[in-house]
């Protein structure tokens, strides 16, 4: 499991927030806290601060690579992944995320691209259009647009290939809405392979998510676990499943503390679902949770004046918000043909009071929202951060060490190996190496198999199978709202 962008301060922020909202004792802790075993150092091969692609490649391949690399090494050779090797050894495999399924973390386990921006290419790999064929049995997340051509509603591919139709013709069971997702009956009614693309882009923040339209991360995780458990019940081999709390990272990039705490709570609930399965299963199971990096340089304190510091922060300011800054800024942007008086009224009532639960707003804050009407996200999130006294040092990633959590039943070989291997402080690649060792996989053999095809093209798509090596030409493929 990967909690993208979640650093130690995220846990402190969320733990205190939950205690406040649910009126719990200060000794109450999160599910994650009960299984803390160590910490991970996160640098990539070319920077002290990693991006998500290099961070995930460290987990999936057990090797360091450059920022933006998806399942490839600094020499641009593909590196075999845990997921691919697991599949080749007879295991079932799955990916569950809350961002686009073609985003960096799931991509690094299931595809190989010189640069993470080639999400159209990544989608092809995930469906099996690359040298190894189909390696993924279950996909649940967002990112439908990279599977559909631009001329199809909701599509954004830069070619005319409809990967959804191709997938269905190849035997994939396709789901694209909550109603059909519910028919999967929490994983009891799943036919594999499953392709569940539940949003054109990212699934909304949990703070904004409509239960009638989008399932929670815990729901998708439970569905995946049960489906893969059922599929392997008569097999000597188990399953490998990646579950990512993807949008913790997005809340950090946006410096949105209200969205962040809800994303961490949603991830914590999914983590509990995984632990519950591991505890009840007769099959030896290991659950590992860590982050690829920390995002935002979060601090649960912010000194607002030069006076002697007051040691406090206010979780109630986060509890008052009913929507994220992302949601509210889009709502404000969509307001048209309003006079300044009507726009001011809309901002005070719909954005500040109803959206953020803020009533002590200033004229200056209203003016800043008017001035930044078409891009007010930072202004909105700062209003909450100031009132909660939550601090941020960056809109990017930081180099802080991140936590490792782990579980397997006590007094088992799995538990002993987990504790011997991951207790303490480790390089991120050691997590990948541990998974390879415990599952008795051979990633180098997969790498050799992949790179024996490196000079070939996927003729149906007319391109080198790992994509372009020209970083600058690919930057234009990034969508404005994509985070790295």
C-alpha positions in Angstrom: 0.0 0.0 0.0 1.3 3.5 -0.9 0.1 6.7 0.9 1.3 9.1 -1.8 2.7 12.3 -0.3 1.9 11.4 3.3 4.7 12.3 5.7 4.8 12.0 9.5 3.2 15.4 10.0 0.2 14.2 8.0 -0.4 11.6 10.7 -0.1 14.1 13.5 -2.5 16.5 11.7 -5.1 13.8 11.0 -4.8 12.1 14.4 -5.6 15.3 16.2 -8.3 16.3 13.7 -10.0 12.9 14.3 -9.8 13.2 18.1 -11.4 16.7 17.9 -14.2 15.7 15.4 -15.1 12.5 17.2 -14.5 13.8 20.7 -11.9 11.1 21.4 -9.2 11.0 24.1 -5.8 12.3 23.2 -4.5 8.7 23.4 -6.6 7.5 20.5 -4.6 6.6 17.5 -5.1 5.7 13.8 -5.1 2.2 12.5 -1.8 2.9 10.8 -0.2 3.9 14.1 -0.7 0.4 15.5 1.6 -1.1 12.9 4.4 1.4 12.7 7.7 -0.4 12.2 10.2 2.0 10.6 11.1 4.8 8.2 12.2 5.1 4.6 14.7 7.4 2.9 13.2 8.6 -0.3 15.8 10.3 -2.6 15.9 9.3 -6.3 19.0 8.6 -8.5 19.2 12.2 -9.7 17.9 14.3 -6.8 17.7 14.4 -3.0 13.9 15.0 -3.5 12.1 12.3 -5.5 9.0 12.5 -7.6 6.3 9.9 -7.5 7.5 8.0 -10.6 11.0 7.4 -9.2 9.6 6.7 -5.8 7.3 4.1 -7.0 9.9 2.6 -9.3 12.1 2.1 -6.2 9.3 0.0 -4.7 8.3 -1.9 -7.9 11.8 -2.6 -9.2 13.9 -2.4 -6.1 16.2 0.1 -7.9 16.8 3.8 -7.9 16.0 5.8 -11.0 15.6 9.3 -12.2 12.6 11.6 -11.5 9.9 11.0 -14.0 11.0 7.4 -14.8 8.3 4.8 -14.9 9.7 1.3 -14.5 12.9 2.2 -16.3 16.4 2.8 -15.1 18.8 5.7 -15.7 20.1 3.9 -18.8 16.5 3.8 -20.1 16.3 0.0 -20.0 13.1 -1.3 -18.5 13.3 -2.9 -15.1 11.1 -5.9 -14.2 8.5 -5.1 -11.5 7.2 -7.0 -8.5 3.8 -7.1 -10.1 5.1 -8.5 -13.4 7.2 -11.1 -11.8 4.4 -12.1 -9.4 2.1 -12.7 -12.4 4.7 -14.7 -14.3 5.0 -16.9 -11.2 1.3 -17.7 -11.2 0.0 -15.0 -8.8 -3.1 -12.8 -9.5 -2.4 -9.1 -9.6 -4.4 -5.9 -9.0 -4.2 -2.1 -8.9 -6.5 0.1 -6.8 -6.0 3.9 -6.8 -7.9 7.1 -6.3 -6.1 9.1 -9.1 -5.8 8.1 -12.7 -4.8 4.5 -13.1 -2.1 5.8 -15.5 -0.6 8.0 -12.9 3.0 7.5 -11.6 2.5 5.0 -8.8 0.3 2.4 -10.5 2.2 3.0 -13.8 5.5 2.1 -12.2 4.2 -1.4 -11.2 2.5 -2.1 -14.5 4.2 -0.3 -17.3 7.5 1.1 -18.6 7.9 4.6 -19.9 10.9 6.9 -20.1 8.7 9.7 -18.9 5.6 9.6 -16.8 3.7 12.0 -19.0 3.1 9.3 -21.6 -0.1 8.2 -20.0 -1.6 7.0 -23.3 1.3 4.6 -23.6 1.0 3.6 -20.0 -2.7 2.7 -20.5 -1.6 0.4 -23.4 0.9 -1.4 -21.3 -1.6 -1.9 -18.5 -4.0 -3.7 -20.9 -1.2 -5.9 -22.2 0.0 -4.1 -25.3 3.7 -4.5 -24.6 6.3 -7.3 -24.7 5.0 -9.3 -21.6 1.3 -9.2 -22.6 -1.4 -8.7 -20.0 0.1 -8.7 -16.5 -2.7 -7.1 -14.5 -5.9 -8.9 -13.6 -7.8 -6.2 -11.8 -7.8 -2.4 -12.2 -9.9 0.0 -10.2 -9.4 3.8 -10.3 -9.9 6.9 -12.4 -8.2 8.0 -15.6 -10.8 6.8 -18.2 -9.8 9.6 -20.5 -6.4 8.0 -21.4 -8.3 4.9 -22.6 -10.5 6.8 -25.0 -9.8 9.0 -28.0 -10.5 12.7 -27.9 -13.5 12.4 -30.2 -15.3 10.2 -27.6 -16.9 12.1 -24.7 -14.5 12.1 -21.8 -11.6 10.9 -23.9 -8.2 12.6 -24.1 -5.9 10.2 -26.0 -3.7 11.7 -28.7 -4.6 9.0 -31.2 -7.8 7.4 -32.4 -7.4 4.1 -30.4 -10.4 3.2 -28.2 -8.7 1.0 -25.6 -11.9 0.4 -23.8 -13.4 -1.3 -26.8 -10.1 -3.2 -27.4 -10.2 -4.3 -23.7 -13.8 -5.6 -23.9 -13.0 -7.5 -27.1 -10.0 -9.1 -25.3 -12.2 -10.3 -22.5 -12.0 -7.5 -19.9 -15.1 -7.0 -17.7 -15.6 -3.2 -18.0 -17.2 -1.0 -15.3 -17.4 2.8 -15.6 -20.0 3.9 -13.0 -21.0 3.4 -9.3 -24.2 1.6 -10.1 -22.3 -1.2 -12.0 -19.5 -1.1 -9.5 -22.1 -1.9 -6.7 -23.2 -4.9 -8.8 -19.7 -6.4 -8.1 -21.1 -7.1 -4.6 -18.0 -6.1 -2.7 -15.9 -8.5 -4.8 -18.2 -11.5 -4.6 -19.5 -11.0 -8.2 -16.3 -10.2 -10.1 -15.2 -11.7 -13.4 -11.6 -11.2 -14.1 -9.9 -9.4 -15.7 -11.7 -6.4 -14.4 -11.2 -2.8 -15.8 -13.1 -0.4 -13.5 -12.5 3.2 -14.6 -14.8 5.3 -12.4 -13.8 8.8 -13.4 -12.5 10.6 -16.5 -9.6 11.9 -14.5 -9.0 11.6 -10.7 -11.7 10.5 -8.4 -12.7 13.5 -6.3 -11.2 14.3 -2.9 -13.0 12.3 -0.2 -14.2 15.7 1.2 -16.0 16.3 -2.1 -16.9 12.7 -3.1 -20.6 11.9 -3.6 -21.2 8.4 -2.3 -23.8 7.9 -5.0 -21.3 8.5 -7.8 -18.0 7.3 -6.5 -17.0 4.5 -4.1 -14.6 5.1 -1.2 -11.1 3.8 -1.2 -12.0 1.3 1.5 -14.9 0.0 -0.8 -12.6 -0.4 -3.8 -9.9 -2.0 -1.7 -12.4 -4.5 -0.2 -13.8 -5.3 -3.6 -10.3 -6.0 -5.0 -9.2 -8.1 -2.0 -12.3 -10.3 -2.1 -12.2 -10.7 -5.8 -8.6 -11.7 -5.8 -9.1 -14.0 -2.8 -11.9 -15.7 -4.6 -9.9 -16.0 -7.8 -7.0 -17.7 -5.9 -8.9 -19.9 -3.5 -8.0 -23.1 -5.4 -4.5 -22.0 -6.3 -1.1 -22.7 -4.7 -0.3 -19.1 -5.5 -1.8 -16.0 -3.9 -2.2 -12.5 -5.1 -0.3 -9.2 -5.2 -2.3 -6.1 -4.8 -1.2 -2.4 -4.9 -3.6 0.0 -3.1 -2.8 3.7 -3.3 -4.2 6.6 -1.3 -3.2 8.8 -4.3 -4.8 12.1 -3.5 -3.1 12.7 -0.1 -0.3 14.0 -2.4 -2.7 16.3 -4.3 -3.9 17.9 -1.1 -0.3 18.5 -0.2 0.5 20.0 -3.5 -2.5 22.3 -3.1 -1.6 23.1 0.6 -5.2 22.1 1.5 -5.3 20.8 5.1 -9.0 20.1 5.1 -8.7 17.8 2.1 -5.5 16.2 3.4 -7.0 15.0 6.7 -10.0 13.4 4.9 -7.7 11.7 2.4 -5.5 10.3 5.2 -8.6 9.0 7.1 -9.9 7.4 3.8 -6.5 5.7 3.4 -6.5 4.6 7.1 -9.8 2.9 6.5 -8.5 1.1 3.5 -5.5 0.0 5.5 -7.8 -1.4 8.1 -9.6 -3.4 5.4 -6.3 -4.9 4.4 -5.3 -5.7 8.0 -8.7 -7.3 8.6 -8.2 -9.6 5.6 -4.7 -10.5 6.7 -5.9 -11.3 10.2 -8.7 -13.5 9.1 -7.1 -15.3 6.2 -5.7 -18.8 6.5 -3.2 -17.9 3.8 0.1 -16.3 5.0 -0.3 -12.6 4.1 1.9 -9.5 4.5 0.6 -6.0 4.4 3.2 -3.2 3.9 2.3 0.5 3.8 4.6 3.4 3.1 4.8 6.6 1.2 6.9 7.5 -1.9 7.7 10.9 -0.4 6.2 13.8 1.7 4.4 16.6 -0.1 3.9 20.2 1.0 6.4 20.4 3.8 3.5 20.2 6.2 3.8 21.5 9.8 1.1 21.3 12.4 1.9 24.8 13.5 2.3 28.2 11.9 3.4 31.3 13.7 1.3 34.2 12.4 3.0 37.1 14.2 6.5 38.1 15.3 5.4 37.9 19.0 6.4 35.2 21.3 5.0 32.0 19.8 1.7 30.5 20.9 1.9 26.8 20.8 -1.4 25.8 19.2 -3.2 24.8 16.1 -6.9 24.6 15.5 -8.4 21.4 14.0 -11.9 23.0 14.1 -11.0 25.2 11.2 -10.5 22.0 9.1 -13.7 20.5 10.4 -15.7 23.5 9.3 -14.9 23.1 5.6 -17.5 21.1 3.6 -15.5 21.1 0.4 -11.9 21.3 -0.8 -10.2 24.3 -2.3 -10.1 22.5 -5.6 -13.9 22.1 -5.6 -14.6 25.6 -4.5 -12.2 27.3 -6.8 -13.8 25.5 -9.8 -17.2 26.6 -8.5 -16.0 30.2 -8.4 -14.4 30.0 -11.8 -17.7 28.8 -13.3 -19.5 32.0 -12.1 -20.2 34.2 -15.2 -21.9 37.5 -15.9 -22.0 38.6 -12.2 -21.7 42.2 -11.2 -19.1 42.9 -8.5 -21.8 43.1 -5.8 -23.3 39.8 -6.8 -19.9 38.2 -7.1 -19.0 39.5 -3.6 -22.3 38.0 -2.3 -21.5 34.7 -4.0 -18.0 34.6 -2.5 -19.1 35.4 1.0 -22.1 33.0 1.1 -21.1 30.1 -1.2 -17.3 30.0 -0.9 -16.5 31.3 2.6 -19.5 30.6 4.7 -21.1 27.5 3.2 -17.9 26.1 1.7 -15.3 26.8 4.3 -17.4 27.6 7.4 -15.5 30.9 7.7 -17.4 33.9 9.0 -14.6 36.1 10.2 -13.4 36.9 6.7 -11.7 40.2 5.8 -12.3 42.6 3.0 -8.8 41.8 1.8 -9.6 38.1 1.6 -12.7 38.9 -0.5 -10.7 41.2 -2.7 -8.0 38.5 -3.3 -10.7 36.0 -4.2 -12.2 38.4 -6.7 -8.8 39.2 -8.2 -8.0 35.5 -8.5 -11.5 34.4 -9.6 -10.3 32.1 -12.3 -7.6 30.5 -10.1 -8.5 30.9 -6.5 -7.4 27.6 -5.1 -4.3 28.9 -3.3 -6.2 31.8 -1.8 -9.0 29.5 -0.6 -6.6 27.0 1.0 -4.6 29.7 2.6 -7.7 31.0 4.3 -8.1 27.6 6.0 -4.4 27.2 6.7 -4.2 30.6 8.4 -7.2 29.9 10.6 -6.0 26.5 11.6 -2.4 27.7 11.9 -1.3 24.9 9.6 2.1 25.5 8.0 3.4 24.6 4.5 6.9 25.1 3.2 6.4 24.1 -0.5 3.8 23.3 -3.1 6.1 20.4 -4.2 7.7 17.4 -2.4 10.2 17.4 0.4 13.1 15.1 1.3 11.8 14.1 4.8 11.9 10.4 5.7 8.5 8.7 5.6 7.0 6.0 7.8 6.8 2.3 7.1 4.0 0.2 8.5 3.8 -3.6 8.3 1.7 -6.5 9.4 1.7 -10.3 9.3 0.4 -12.7 11.9 2.8 -13.1 14.8 4.9 -16.2 15.2 4.9 -16.8 11.4 7.8 -16.9 9.0 6.3 -13.9 7.3 6.2 -11.8 10.5 9.7 -12.8 11.4 11.0 -11.9 8.0 9.1 -8.6 7.9 10.5 -7.5 11.2 14.0 -8.5 10.4 13.9 -6.7 7.0 12.0 -3.5 7.5 12.2 -2.5 11.2 14.4 0.7 11.5 15.4 3.2 8.8 15.8 2.0 5.2 16.4 3.2 1.7 13.1 3.0 -0.3 14.6 0.3 -2.6 14.9 -2.1 0.4 11.1 -2.3 0.5 11.1 -3.5 -3.1 13.9 -5.9 -2.5 12.1 -7.4 0.6 9.0 -8.1 -1.5 11.1 -9.7 -4.2 12.9 -11.9 -1.7 9.8 -12.9 0.3 7.8 -13.8 -2.8 10.9 -15.7 -4.2 10.7 -13.6 -7.4 13.5 -12.8 -9.9 13.1 -9.3 -11.2 16.4 -9.4 -13.2 14.9 -12.3 -15.3 11.9 -10.2 -16.0 14.1 -7.2 -17.0 16.1 -9.4 -19.4 12.8 -10.6 -21.0 11.6 -7.0 -21.4 14.8 -5.7 -22.8 15.1 -8.4 -25.3 12.2 -6.7 -27.0 13.6 -3.2 -26.6 14.4 -2.7 -30.2 10.9 -3.7 -31.3 7.8 -1.5 -31.8 4.2 -2.1 -30.9 3.2 -1.9 -34.5 -0.5 -1.4 -33.8 0.4 1.9 -32.1 3.4 2.8 -34.2 5.8 3.7 -31.5 8.8 2.6 -29.5 7.3 0.5 -26.7 8.9 2.6 -23.9 8.1 5.9 -25.5 10.1 8.9 -26.4 13.4 9.9 -24.6 12.8 13.6 -25.4 11.6 15.0 -22.1 10.9 18.5 -23.3 8.7 17.3 -26.2 6.6 15.3 -23.8 5.9 18.0 -21.2 3.0 19.3 -23.3 1.3 16.0 -22.7 0.8 16.9 -19.0 -2.6 18.2 -18.2 -2.8 21.4 -16.1 -4.2 19.7 -13.1 -1.8 16.8 -13.0 0.6 16.7 -10.0 4.1 15.2 -10.0 
